[in-house]
Amino acid sequence: MDPKLAPSSRPPQAAGTSKTDGSDAAPLRWTTVAKVRLVLFGQAIRPHWFQFLLLAILSGNIGAVYAVTDFCQAYMAGTKSYNIYYVSSYAVSTSFLVSFGAVKAVCDLIVGMLADRIGRRCMHAVGWAFGILLPVMIIAGRNWPTMVAADVFLGVQQGLSWTSAVFMLIDYATRRNAGVGVGVSETMGYSMQALFAVVAGYMINETTKNYQKSPFYLVLGLMVLGLLISLLLLKDTTALAAAETLQYEQADRDKAAVQAEADAAAAAESGKPITKPDVLQLVKPDSPVQTFFRTSFRNPSTIVICIAGCMTNTMTGLAWGLFLKWMAAGETGLWTAFSKHDAAQVLLAYSLIKGLCQFMTGLTSDMIGRKGIIVAGLWTCCGALTVLAVAGSYITSHSAVYSTFLAGAVLLGFGTGLMYPNLLAAISDHTPPRGRPAALGTYRFWRDLGYAVGGLAGGGLRNATGSFAETMGIVAACVFVVGLLVLLVYKERMVPLKMY
């Protein structure tokens, strides 16, 4: 085995825990615990710091591709001046999210099933290769159906490349630091989404003949850059994950052997027949298909996490689809349409906060547990959607609506940032290393179906109710219920550290 991929030595004992069960440990300051967690994280990634940095850069590149593509599509569909792309039906105008979300969800599942067989790096590079077809089709096409069809390749690229990047970041960070590892990926990805949404707003120029082409030449360049980095510089982490798996399974076999000996001794004392179970069978891992069904339908904790993930991206779909179209169209009799720059600033407020806070929320959950942070995030998003619905329905001043939308977008971004890395970390907590790719792929499958749900349900509800505000209110109620479900059903597997 390559020495660089050899399992690292056991990290020092975490602050706030004892050598037994931690019950007799004195609590420590949370700042001390945070420093220790960062030290443990640094020790885990130090042998592979350059690869970890590359994956963080690639995550940012993936977020930039998504931001430019979806901002341009949603804004063009909602603005009559872009006459070849304008779509009057709200359901049809969000159809690009349906094609993108459905394909991305399936690709998430494929990566989860095949990552250990084919390799993470291979799946990552294939995603970038398929993604090149997206800008090529849009540059060559001149109608809305071409836009929607091109989003199939965006779904493939985002599903294969981003999911495999998350797997590799967790492989480097190890299961102990899953929250921080995922937080790095999500922070980079969504921070770049925020910045490049503003870039896209400036690049759309309706006064030129081929105004739709400029942003997608940028997308083409980003796709080629990602492909070159993944082919020439990126290394696979499958061997590193296998080493962690061997350590984990050996510990399980040792525990199973001790338990088997204890059972045999008890049987001998009672005079019952002595049976010696097969220790290997006691810790036999699930197949990818079994992991899918266990994560989706059998484990109550992972079931509610998958539901919460789906609801999270339903809100993301609303933000990038229906909400953006609302800003581009305005509310008749109340406030006028937002300019493309104002709309980009609102999305900047949403995505930037969502991105920047994820590293810290991931680190915090590694110290205090996942449940409380996830529930707080869901209910914060519920409040944000309520603010947006009320502001858009009752405020008549354009400047006041703009300011309130900015505040609501910040609140929505913060709530989403609380959840995003910790939902993934919660799935990792409930899954052994060998089943981690399949379990994370399963979660991301259900989570990214939320884009399609947001596109279909959001557009359908807007057509049915005739009101953006009522649509937002219905979604806010659903978010509150999902938060309550997580609070009541999810069982914490990460033992919180004692702090004050």
N, C-alpha and C positions, 0 to 999 in steps of 0.2 A: 504494500500500500504506500502511496505517496505520503511522505512524512508530513506534508502540509495538510493532508486530509486526515491525519490520525486524530483520534478523539483527544480532546484536551484533558489535562489533568483536572481532578475534581476541584471546583472552585471553593474558596473559603466559605465557611458557614455564614449564612445570611444574618445580618443584624436583627435582633428581636426574637431569635429562636434559640432554643437550648439544644443540647446534644440528645435529649430524649424527645419529648413532645412539645416543648416550648411552654408548658403550663407554668413552670417555675422561673421563666425568664422575666427579667425586669423590663418594662417598656422603655423604648428609646425615643429621642426626638425624631420627628418625621424627616427633618432635614438630614439627620445622620443616616437614617435608613435610605433616603433617596440617594445620598452619596455612595453608600455601599452598593445599592442596586446598579448605579452607573458604573462603578468599578467592576462588578461582576459582568456587566454587559461588555465593557471594554476588554476584559480578559478573554471573553468568548470570541470576539471578532478580531482581536489584535493580530493573530496569525494570517488573517485573510482580509485585512483592512482595505486593500486596493480593490478586491472583488466586491466587497460590501459597498464601497463608494461607487463603483461602476453601476451596481444594481440600483442604488439611490438615484443616480443620474438618469438611468433608463426609465425608472418610475416617473421622474419628472417629465421626461420626453413623452411618455405615454399619456400623461395628463394633458400636456400641451396639444397633442394631436386631437384628443377628444374635445378640448375647449374650442379650438378653431373650427372644427367641423360642425359641432352641434350649435354653437352660437350663430354661425353663418346660416345654417339651415333653418333654425327656428326663427331668426329675425327676418330672413327673406320670405318665409312662408306667411309671416304676420304683417308684412308691410306692402301696401298696394303699389308703391313705386317700383318694387321689383316684380314687374307684371308677369314675367314668365314663371315665377316661382310662387306667387301669391296664391293661397288656398283659403277659401271662405269657410269651409267646414272645419270645426275645431278637432273633430275626430281624425280627419284626413291629415290635418296639419301636424298632428303628433304621431303620424304613422311611421316616421323615420325612427322614433324611439322603439316602436314595436319590433321592427325588423332587426334593429341593433340589439335590443335587449334579449330577444328570443335566441338569436345566434350566439351572443356572448355567453348566455347561460349554458347552452349546450357545450360550447368550447371549454367553459370552466370545468364541466363534468368530465370531458375528454382528458383534459390535463390531469385531473385528479386520478383518473383510472390508469393513465399511461405514463405518468411522470417517472415512476420507478423503473419501468421497462425501457422506455425510449431515452429518458434523460431530460432533466429540466432545461438545459441549455438548448437542446435540439428543438423542444417545443417553443421556446422563447424566440429563436431565430425564424422558425416557420411562421409565427405570428407576424413578425415584421415583413416577411416576404409577401404574405397575403395582403397586408395592409397597403402595399404600394399600389394595388389595383384601385383603392378608394379614390385618391386624388386624380388618377388617370381617367376614371370613368366620369367624375364630376367635371373635370376640365373639358372633356370631349362632349359631354351631354349638355342639353339645353332645356330640360323640362323636369318637373317635380318627380315623376316616376323613376327617372334615372338617379336622382338624389336618394330616394328611398332604397333602390336596389343597391347602390354603392355602399349603403350603411351595413349591408350584410358583411362586407369585408372589414369594415370598422369593428363590427362585433367579433369577427374571427381574430383580428389583431389584438383587441383589448382583452379578449378571453384567454388566448394562448399566452400572450406576452406578459400581461400584468399578473395573471394567476401564477405562472411559473416564476416570475420575479419574487412574489410573496413567498413561495415555497423556498426559494434559495436564500432569501433574507432570514427566514426562520431557521433554516439549516445552519447558517452561520451564527445566529444569535443563540441557538438552542432553545429547547422548550421552556427552560427556566426564565428566559427573557423574551418570550413570544410577544408580549404586549409592546415592548420597546421596538423589537424588530419590525413588527407590522406597522407601528407608529411612524417609523422612518419612511417606509414605502408610501404610506398614505399622506404623510406630511409633504413629501416631495411632489407626489402626483397631484394633489389637490391645490397646493400652492401654485404650481405651474398652470393648472387649470384656470385659476383666478387671474394670473398675470396675462396669459395668452388669450383670454376672453376679451380683455381690453385691447390687446394687439389686433385681434380679429375685427373689433369694432372700428378701428382706424383703417384697416386694410380694405373693408368693404367700401367701394366707391361707385355709387350709382350713376355718376356722370360719365363714366367711361363705357365703351361699347361692351367690353367683356369683363364687367366688374366682378363677376363671380370667380374669375380665375386666379387673381392675385393671392387670396388667402390659401388656396389649395396648392399653389406652387410651394408655399411655406410648408404645408402638410407633407408634400412629396419629399422635400428636403429632410424633414424630421424622420420620415419613414426610412429613407436611405441611410441616414446617420445611425438610427437604431439597429438596422440590419448589419451594418459594418462593425459596430461595437460588439454586437453579440457573436459575430463570426470570428473576429480577429482578436478580441481581448477577453471575452467572458469565458469563465471556466465552469464546468458542471459540478454540482454539489451532491450528486447521487451517492457517491462513495462516502461523503461526510455524513449524510443521513443514515446510511447503512451502518456506519460505526456507532452512531447514537442508538440506533435500533438494537444492535447487539448488546450494548451496555444495559439498555432498558429490559430486554428480554432475559438476559442472564440474571438480573436482579429478581425478575418475576419467577424464574425457575428456582432460584435459591429459596424464595419465600414459599413456593409451592412444595419444594422438597421438605422443608422444615415442617410445613403443615401436614404433609403426607406421613412423615415419621411420627408426629404427634398423634395423628388419627390411628396409625397402626399400633402405637403403644397403648392407647385407650382401648382399642379393640382387644388387644391381648389380655389386658387386665379384666375386661368384662367377659372374656371367654368367647367373644364373637369371632367369626372367620376373619383372618387378616387379609386385606386386599391392598395391593400396592399400586396405586394409580400411576398411569403414565404421565410423568411430569411434563413432557413435551406437549401432551394433549391438553394439559391444564392451562397452558399459556399459548395455545395455538391461535395465531392471529386470524382475523376475519379477512375474507377476500374483498376486493373492491366493491363487488355487487352487494355483499353482505353489509359492508360499511355504509353504502348508500342507504339501504333500507333501515339499518340501525339508527343512523343519524337523522333520517327523514321521518321515520314512523314509529320507532321503538323506544328511544331514549327521550323521556319527557323534556329534559333540560335542553338537549340539542334541537328538539322539535320547536320549542318556543324561541330559541335563538335563530333558527331558520325563518320563522314567521317574522321576527323582529327585523332580520336582514332584508326580507322582501318588502316590508313596510318602509324601511329606510330608503331603499332605492325607488320605491313608489314616490316618495317625497322628492328625491333627486330628479326623477323624471318630470314631476310637476314643475320643479324650478327651472329646468332647462327646456321644457316644452310649453306647457299651458301658461305658466306665470310669465315667461318671456313673451309669448304671443299677446298676453293681456297688456303688458307694458307697451308693446309695439302697436296695439290697436287702440288703447285708451278705453275709458268707460263713458259711454254716451250720456251727456247731460251732467257729468260730474267733473272729469278731468281729461285733459288731452293726452295724446299718445306721447310716449317717451322718445327722445332721440336715441339713435343707436349708441351714442356715447353714454347717455344717462342709464340706459338699460345695461350696458357693459359694466358701469360702476356698481350697480346693484348686485350683479352676479359676482363682481370682484369682492364685494363685502361678504357675500355668502361663501364663496369658495376659499377665499384667503383665510378667513377665520376657521373654516372647516379644516383646512390643511395645517395651519400653524399650531393648532392646539392638540393635534393627534399624538405627537411625540410625548408630550407631558401627560396626556390622559392614558396613554399606553403604559408609561412608567408608573403612574399612580395606581393603575389597576394591578400591576405586578406586586404592589405593596399592600393594598387594602382589599383586593378582590374585584370581581367583574360586575356582580349583580347591581349594586347600588349605582354605579356609574352608568350602566346601560339604561336602567329605569329613569334616572335623572335626565339622560339624553332624550329619551322618547317623550317624556312629559315637557321638556323644554321645547322640543319641536312642535308639540301640540299647542303650546302657548304662542309660538311664532306664527303658525298657520292661522290662528285665531286673530292675531294682530293684523296680518296681511288682509284677511277677509273683511274685518271691520273697517280698516283704513280705506280699502278700495271701494267700499259700499257707501260710506257716509262722508268722507272728506272731499270737499269740492276744490280746494286750492291745490294747484298742480305742485307747487313747491312743498306744501305740507304732505301731500301724498308721496312725493319723492323721498322726503326725509323719513317718513314712517316706513316706507318700503325698505329703505336702507337699514333702519333699526330692526325690522322684522327679518331681513336677510341675515344680519349679523347673528341674531338669536337662533335662526334656523341653522346657520352654519356651525355655531357653537354646539347646539344639541346634537347635530350629526357627527361632529368631531368627537364628542364624548363617546358615541357608540361605535364608530367605524372600526378602530383597531381592536376594541375589546370584545366585539362579537366574534371576530376571528380568533382572538386569544381564548375565548370561552370554549370554542369548538376544539382548539388544541388541548385545552385542559382535560377535556372529556375523551381524548383519543390517544392511544399509544403511538409512538413514533412510526411504526410500520404502517399503520392505517391513516396517518396524518394527511398525506396528499389526497387520498380518496375522500376523507371527511371534510377537508377544507374545500375541495372541488365541489362536493355535494352542497355545502353551505353557500358557496359562491354561485352555484346553479340557482338555488332558490332566491338568493339575494338579488341577482341580476335579472331574474324574471320580473323583479319589481319595476325595471325600466319599461317593460312591455305592459305591465299592469297599470303603471302611471300613465303611459300613453293612451291605452285603450279606455281605462276607467275615467281618467281625467277628461279626455276629449268627449267621451260618451256622456258623462255627467254634465259637462258644460252644455252640450247640445240638448240634453233632457231638461235641465233646470233653467237654462237661459241665463245663468248667473255664475260668474267666476267665484264670487264670495260664497255662495251656497256650496259649490264644489269644494272649496278650501275647507269650509266648515265640516262637511261630511268626512273628509280625509282626516281632519284634526280629531274628530270623535273616534275614528278607527285607531289612530295612533295612541290615544289615551287608553283604549281597551287593551292594545297589545302591551303597553307598559305595565298595566295591571296584571296581565297574564305572566309576564316575565317575573314580576315581583312575587307572585304566588306559586309558580311552578319550578322556576330554575333553582337547582341545587349547586351551591358553590363548591368547586373542587380545589381552588387555589386558597390555601390557608393564609388569611391576612396576618401581617406582622404586627406585633404590639408597638403602638406609638402613642405619643402625646404631643 
